[in-house]
Amino acid sequence: MSKFPGPACKLLLVLCQLCVVPSLNAADSSLESDIDAIMQDWHGEVPGAAVAYIDAGQMVFAKAYGLANLEHGIPWRTDTVSDLGSVSKQFTGFAHALLVERERLTLDDDIRLHIPQLPDFGPTITIKHLFHHSSGLREIYNTLSLINWKPGDGIFQEDAQTLVQSQARLQFEPGTQYLYNNTEYMLLADIVEATTGAEFHAWMTDNLFLPLGMSDSYVMHRQGQVMPRGAASYARDDDGHFNQVYDNSTVQGAGGIYSTVEDLSRWVINFSQLEVGSARTLERLVESGSLADGESLNYGLGIAVDEVGGVETWSHGGSSAGYRSHLLYLPAYERGFVMLTNTPSHGSPVAALTERFLGDVLETSAEEGAQPDAAEPAAQSGADGSVYTGKYFSEELEVFYNVINQGGDLRLAHRWQGGEGLSYRGEDVFELEDGGSVTFRRGRDGSVQGFELENGRTIGVRFERAD
């Protein structure tokens, strides 16, 4: 039996994809055809998407494209439920802003006031540091990938505290650097639970989703949780086939919210109508953080706050499994749009949607005077590779790595994760072929004693020689 829809399903597909909000202004009748053209790769019997446009406190346009489920030929609709990924972070921020107003916590609280089982690293880590990605804690995805975690493996909410409890030292002094971090937002969900005595998913439903009429919005709190009308997620392989990509984690706070473009429109409308929260709640949400040296981060409580061509923008994107999402809002104009899709394989329509919905007030062209990336230094062969080869152990991660010589080339190898090539950059520093670096450390006698590993968002993981 064909996995593609039969005549009846195809009729349903056409009807659902024509789900345009009736209030669309006839004077702007070209809008639908323009959005159709932008979303042309999402048309038909392929993974799909939904888009909604909000203007003056109303959702004035919404339309869905393609399929929410390839196996059963189920079309996307504007009430199809999809994973928001990191767009979820602003909901966590709004929750904390509400709790500040209710005098349950302050953003300057030491996080150990609410989660006392976390280790004392010396410097105080505040709730604000968590929101602004400046705590110095390990990033959970990058760190677990150093052990035996592979994309698609599950990560559970309790893993965040386990990771922090095993961390040997901070990556940097809190408040001195910005390094995007999901562990921090998972801890923020735990703080909501500790402060309110309610489970995070239940508190969010009772205090945000239901009061805003977001009846199709959920926090995934069980592995494999069934989402009503949920879209499956897909990615295209090298042979052109679409395969399922599973979200089997229970990460909350940093992600884990499933919603629809209709519900997200209600969320955006609340920015101007404030049915939940007050003007001060919203001010806290979008108040940009800064580092100790005064540098602005252009980032509030889980939402980017920027200025484009003199126009203030609030935005965030999201990525989880094969799901992608985007929210962009212009507070001065009370206009914005949301987009959800269940595949990254068609590319991103965000720039084109921004231009069509908001281009009349928002300059979206590339920055003038952009310089090409500087050329990377050529790999040097001056290092004697034999001094680096051997077995190394990280007590923090409880994991072994080997530095091996393979055909004259050095590689960093792990029993289950495979190996990566090492390119010498001088002064005992090597670049990893997939990104990151290894900096070897020598003793007083000049012998190599260990190294520190960096792979993007996780830095300074110490390994000791264990030959």
Secondary structure, DSSP 4 states (H G I P E B T S, - for coil): --SS--HHHHHHHHHHHT---TT--GGGTHHHHHHHHHTGGG-SSSB-EEEEEEETTEEEEEEEESEEETTTTEEP-TT-BEE-GGGGHHHHHHHHHHHHHTTS--TTSBHHHH-TTS---SS--BHHHHHTT-S-PPPHHHHHTTTT--TTS---TTHHHHHHHH--S-SS-TTS-----HHHHHHHHHHHHHHHSS-HHHHHIIIIITTTT-TT-EE--STT---TTBPP-EEE-TTS-EEE--------SSS-EEE-HHHHHHHHHHHHH-SSS-HHHHHHHHPPPB-TT--B-SB-SSSEEEEETTEEEEEEEEEETTEEEEEEEETTTTEEEEEEES-STT---HHHHHHHHHTTTS--SPPTTPPPPPPPPPP---S-GGGT-EEEEETTTTEEEEEEEETTEEEEEETTTEEEEEEEEETTEEEETTS-EEEEEE-TTS-EEEEEEE-SS---EEEEE--
